[in-house]
Amino acid sequence: MLAELELMDTEAGAEALEALRYYYQPLYLFDGVRETLAELMMSYELGVITNWESEEEQRRKVEHLALDTSFRHFIVSDSVGHAKPDPRIFERACKLAEVAPREAVFVGDRLDVDVAGAKAAGMRAIWFNHWGGSLDGAAIEPDAVIERFGELPVVLAELRFAQAGG
C-alpha cells in the first residue's frame, strides 16, 4: 500500500513501517495449532526455520502467540546467512537438532520455498495447504499434504511408518 501511495521512500513511509513492525495484534494461530504442538512436543524435537525479519522480531511474534516454549530450535535466515529455499538453512537446522536430514520433516505452506528447499536438503516435506492450492503441474511434490494443522500427528506417524518400511 505504501508503494501504491508513493510513500515507500519517504519519511512518513518509514515511520509507518516502523509502527507496524511491532504491531502483532492481527497475528493469530490456525485452528488446532496450540493443541497439535503440545502433542508433538511429547514425541518430537520441534524447531522453526523462517526467512522473515530479524531473529529478535521473529521471537517476539512467537512470544505474542504464546508459542515460545514450543520450539527448541529457532533458525532465522538473517542470522544464518541463507534463506529458504537454499538447502543450507535446512541443513543448518538439522545440524543444530543433531539429526540427519532424512530423519527430519519440514512443514511449510509454500511449495516453491518450503517444500522445495527441504527436499533439496534431503528432508521429507509436508505441504500445509491451508489455502486450498493445487499440486497440478508442481515442479516438486511434497511427501504429504495437510489442510488443517490438526492432521499433522497422523501424517507424521504415517511417514515414520513408511520410512521404517511398514
C-alpha atoms as a printed R data frame, in Angstrom:
    type eleno elety resid chain resno      x       y       z
1   ATOM     1    CA   MET     A     1  0.000   0.000   0.000
2   ATOM     2    CA   LEU     A     2  2.873   2.364   0.803
3   ATOM     3    CA   ALA     A     3  4.320   1.757  -2.658
4   ATOM     4    CA   GLU     A     4  0.956   2.448  -4.316
5   ATOM     5    CA   LEU     A     5  0.695   5.725  -2.398
6   ATOM     6    CA   GLU     A     6  4.289   6.527  -3.359
7   ATOM     7    CA   LEU     A     7  5.253   6.778   0.315
8   ATOM     8    CA   MET     A     8  7.735   3.912   0.411
9   ATOM     9    CA   ASP     A     9 10.832   6.094   0.164
10  ATOM    10    CA   THR     A    10  9.546   8.928   2.324
11  ATOM    11    CA   GLU     A    11  9.924   9.751   5.997
12  ATOM    12    CA   ALA     A    12  6.192   9.098   6.533
13  ATOM    13    CA   GLY     A    13  6.526   5.698   4.864
14  ATOM    14    CA   ALA     A    14  9.484   4.770   7.049
15  ATOM    15    CA   GLU     A    15  7.551   5.841  10.152
16  ATOM    16    CA   ALA     A    16  4.530   3.780   9.089
17  ATOM    17    CA   LEU     A    17  6.700   0.690   8.541
18  ATOM    18    CA   GLU     A    18  8.349   1.152  11.918
19  ATOM    19    CA   ALA     A    19  4.965   1.472  13.659
20  ATOM    20    CA   LEU     A    20  3.765  -1.763  12.045
21  ATOM    21    CA   ARG     A    21  6.991  -3.613  12.804
22  ATOM    22    CA   TYR     A    22  5.915  -4.371  16.376
23  ATOM    23    CA   TYR     A    23  2.160  -4.490  15.862
24  ATOM    24    CA   TYR     A    24  1.320  -8.154  16.360
25  ATOM    25    CA   GLN     A    25 -2.354  -7.879  17.278
26  ATOM    26    CA   PRO     A    26 -3.576  -9.157  13.863
27  ATOM    27    CA   LEU     A    27 -1.481 -12.331  14.199
28  ATOM    28    CA   TYR     A    28 -3.466 -15.401  15.091
29  ATOM    29    CA   LEU     A    29 -2.999 -19.162  15.067
30  ATOM    30    CA   PHE     A    30 -4.735 -21.561  12.736
31  ATOM    31    CA   ASP     A    31 -7.242 -23.803  14.480
32  ATOM    32    CA   GLY     A    32 -5.591 -26.642  16.368
33  ATOM    33    CA   VAL     A    33 -2.027 -25.289  16.318
34  ATOM    34    CA   ARG     A    34 -1.566 -24.957  20.067
35  ATOM    35    CA   GLU     A    35 -3.015 -28.406  20.814
36  ATOM    36    CA   THR     A    36 -1.118 -30.053  17.975
37  ATOM    37    CA   LEU     A    37  2.209 -28.559  19.024
38  ATOM    38    CA   ALA     A    38  1.617 -29.674  22.625
39  ATOM    39    CA   GLU     A    39  1.021 -33.210  21.361
40  ATOM    40    CA   LEU     A    40  4.017 -33.188  19.015
41  ATOM    41    CA   MET     A    41  6.361 -31.865  21.715
42  ATOM    42    CA   MET     A    42  5.915 -35.152  23.571
43  ATOM    43    CA   SER     A    43  7.420 -37.168  20.699
44  ATOM    44    CA   TYR     A    44  9.401 -34.793  18.509
45  ATOM    45    CA   GLU     A    45 12.015 -32.071  18.770
46  ATOM    46    CA   LEU     A    46 10.436 -29.008  17.178
47  ATOM    47    CA   GLY     A    47 12.027 -26.016  15.543
48  ATOM    48    CA   VAL     A    48 11.309 -23.027  13.332
49  ATOM    49    CA   ILE     A    49 13.010 -22.104  10.064
50  ATOM    50    CA   THR     A    50 11.980 -18.701   8.751
51  ATOM    51    CA   ASN     A    51 13.065 -16.095   6.232
52  ATOM    52    CA   TRP     A    52 11.267 -13.227   7.921
53  ATOM    53    CA   GLU     A    53 12.967 -10.315   9.644
54  ATOM    54    CA   SER     A    54 15.484 -10.456  12.417
55  ATOM    55    CA   GLU     A    55 15.616 -13.233  14.961
56  ATOM    56    CA   GLU     A    56 14.571 -10.823  17.710
57  ATOM    57    CA   GLU     A    57 11.454  -9.755  15.795
58  ATOM    58    CA   GLN     A    58 10.507 -13.345  14.994
59  ATOM    59    CA   ARG     A    59 10.910 -14.383  18.611
60  ATOM    60    CA   ARG     A    60  8.608 -11.517  19.654
61  ATOM    61    CA   LYS     A    61  5.944 -12.775  17.257
62  ATOM    62    CA   VAL     A    62  6.230 -16.302  18.630
63  ATOM    63    CA   GLU     A    63  6.003 -14.938  22.186
64  ATOM    64    CA   HIS     A    64  2.945 -12.887  21.236
65  ATOM    65    CA   LEU     A    65  1.302 -16.119  20.066
66  ATOM    66    CA   ALA     A    66  2.377 -17.851  23.328
67  ATOM    67    CA   LEU     A    67  4.370 -20.479  21.429
68  ATOM    68    CA   ASP     A    68  7.804 -19.558  22.772
69  ATOM    69    CA   THR     A    69  8.114 -22.782  24.793
70  ATOM    70    CA   SER     A    70  7.071 -24.980  21.857
71  ATOM    71    CA   PHE     A    71 10.278 -24.794  19.855
72  ATOM    72    CA   ARG     A    72 13.740 -25.909  20.860
73  ATOM    73    CA   HIS     A    73 15.452 -24.510  17.765
74  ATOM    74    CA   PHE     A    74 14.866 -21.199  16.046
75  ATOM    75    CA   ILE     A    75 16.615 -20.591  12.723
76  ATOM    76    CA   VAL     A    76 16.198 -17.189  11.028
77  ATOM    77    CA   SER     A    77 17.702 -16.534   7.607
78  ATOM    78    CA   ASP     A    78 19.226 -13.190   8.651
79  ATOM    79    CA   SER     A    79 21.151 -14.951  11.430
80  ATOM    80    CA   VAL     A    80 22.500 -17.852   9.367
81  ATOM    81    CA   GLY     A    81 23.132 -16.075   6.060
82  ATOM    82    CA   HIS     A    82 20.940 -18.367   3.936
83  ATOM    83    CA   ALA     A    83 17.253 -18.117   3.128
84  ATOM    84    CA   LYS     A    84 14.711 -20.721   2.105
85  ATOM    85    CA   PRO     A    85 14.726 -22.413  -0.387
86  ATOM    86    CA   ASP     A    86 18.530 -22.607  -0.055
87  ATOM    87    CA   PRO     A    87 19.148 -26.123   1.307
88  ATOM    88    CA   ARG     A    88 21.874 -24.798   3.619
89  ATOM    89    CA   ILE     A    89 19.346 -23.239   6.015
90  ATOM    90    CA   PHE     A    90 17.605 -26.623   6.332
91  ATOM    91    CA   GLU     A    91 20.950 -28.401   6.731
92  ATOM    92    CA   ARG     A    92 21.841 -25.920   9.491
93  ATOM    93    CA   ALA     A    93 18.608 -26.762  11.298
94  ATOM    94    CA   CYS     A    94 19.344 -30.485  11.092
95  ATOM    95    CA   LYS     A    95 22.847 -29.925  12.404
96  ATOM    96    CA   LEU     A    96 21.517 -27.910  15.362
97  ATOM    97    CA   ALA     A    97 18.974 -30.645  16.105
98  ATOM    98    CA   GLU     A    98 21.677 -33.301  15.678
99  ATOM    99    CA   VAL     A    99 19.650 -35.300  13.157
100 ATOM   100    CA   ALA     A   100 20.336 -36.409   9.625
101 ATOM   101    CA   PRO     A   101 18.151 -34.674   7.015
102 ATOM   102    CA   ARG     A   102 16.431 -37.978   6.199
103 ATOM   103    CA   GLU     A   103 15.301 -38.132   9.847
104 ATOM   104    CA   ALA     A   104 13.721 -34.674   9.750
105 ATOM   105    CA   VAL     A   105 10.393 -33.458   8.420
106 ATOM   106    CA   PHE     A   106  9.656 -29.861   7.467
107 ATOM   107    CA   VAL     A   107  6.128 -28.442   7.413
108 ATOM   108    CA   GLY     A   108  5.546 -25.354   5.311
109 ATOM   109    CA   ASP     A   109  2.846 -23.609   3.334
110 ATOM   110    CA   ARG     A   110  4.843 -22.770   0.208
111 ATOM   111    CA   LEU     A   111  5.776 -25.377  -2.373
112 ATOM   112    CA   ASP     A   112  8.440 -23.220  -4.032
113 ATOM   113    CA   VAL     A   113 10.261 -22.149  -0.873
114 ATOM   114    CA   ASP     A   114  9.410 -24.551   1.947
115 ATOM   115    CA   VAL     A   115  8.847 -27.900   0.260
116 ATOM   116    CA   ALA     A   116 11.455 -27.409  -2.488
117 ATOM   117    CA   GLY     A   117 14.128 -26.264  -0.023
118 ATOM   118    CA   ALA     A   118 13.505 -29.070   2.459
119 ATOM   119    CA   LYS     A   119 13.510 -31.718  -0.285
120 ATOM   120    CA   ALA     A   120 16.733 -30.286  -1.764
121 ATOM   121    CA   ALA     A   121 18.347 -30.670   1.656
122 ATOM   122    CA   GLY     A   122 17.297 -34.340   1.850
123 ATOM   123    CA   MET     A   123 14.424 -33.831   4.287
124 ATOM   124    CA   ARG     A   124 10.872 -35.014   3.956
125 ATOM   125    CA   ALA     A   125  8.371 -32.205   3.493
126 ATOM   126    CA   ILE     A   126  4.715 -31.736   4.330
127 ATOM   127    CA   TRP     A   127  2.789 -29.061   2.491
128 ATOM   128    CA   PHE     A   128  0.392 -27.167   4.786
129 ATOM   129    CA   ASN     A   129 -2.150 -26.308   2.113
130 ATOM   130    CA   HIS     A   130 -4.395 -24.169   4.295
131 ATOM   131    CA   TRP     A   131 -5.488 -22.024   1.373
132 ATOM   132    CA   GLY     A   132 -6.752 -24.765  -0.981
133 ATOM   133    CA   GLY     A   133 -3.983 -24.701  -3.579
134 ATOM   134    CA   SER     A   134 -3.332 -27.369  -6.184
135 ATOM   135    CA   LEU     A   135 -0.374 -29.618  -6.955
136 ATOM   136    CA   ASP     A   136 -1.261 -29.624 -10.667
137 ATOM   137    CA   GLY     A   137  1.942 -29.024 -12.583
138 ATOM   138    CA   ALA     A   138  4.013 -28.523  -9.421
139 ATOM   139    CA   ALA     A   139  7.719 -28.974 -10.040
140 ATOM   140    CA   ILE     A   140  8.235 -30.527  -6.614
141 ATOM   141    CA   GLU     A   141  5.964 -32.935  -4.772
142 ATOM   142    CA   PRO     A   142  5.648 -32.960  -1.006
143 ATOM   143    CA   ASP     A   143  5.757 -36.228   0.898
144 ATOM   144    CA   ALA     A   144  2.317 -35.405   2.308
145 ATOM   145    CA   VAL     A   145 -0.300 -32.674   2.241
146 ATOM   146    CA   ILE     A   146 -2.403 -31.387   5.141
147 ATOM   147    CA   GLU     A   147 -5.164 -28.817   5.035
148 ATOM   148    CA   ARG     A   148 -5.660 -28.481   8.783
149 ATOM   149    CA   PHE     A   149 -2.841 -28.316  11.302
150 ATOM   150    CA   GLY     A   150 -4.540 -30.905  13.486
151 ATOM   151    CA   GLU     A   151 -3.884 -33.518  10.758
152 ATOM   152    CA   LEU     A   152 -0.141 -33.325  11.393
153 ATOM   153    CA   PRO     A   153  0.309 -36.009  14.109
154 ATOM   154    CA   VAL     A   154 -1.374 -38.706  11.998
155 ATOM   155    CA   VAL     A   155  0.581 -37.743   8.870
156 ATOM   156    CA   LEU     A   156  3.876 -37.750  10.785
157 ATOM   157    CA   ALA     A   157  3.083 -41.203  12.158
158 ATOM   158    CA   GLU     A   158  2.347 -42.415   8.621
159 ATOM   159    CA   LEU     A   159  5.642 -41.008   7.346
160 ATOM   160    CA   ARG     A   160  7.505 -42.644  10.237
161 ATOM   161    CA   PHE     A   161  5.801 -45.970   9.475
162 ATOM   162    CA   ALA     A   162  6.612 -45.683   5.752
163 ATOM   163    CA   GLN     A   163 10.242 -44.824   6.492
164 ATOM   164    CA   ALA     A   164 10.542 -47.864   8.745
165 ATOM   165    CA   GLY     A   165  9.455 -49.980   5.795
166 ATOM   166    CA   GLY     A   166  5.940 -50.679   7.072
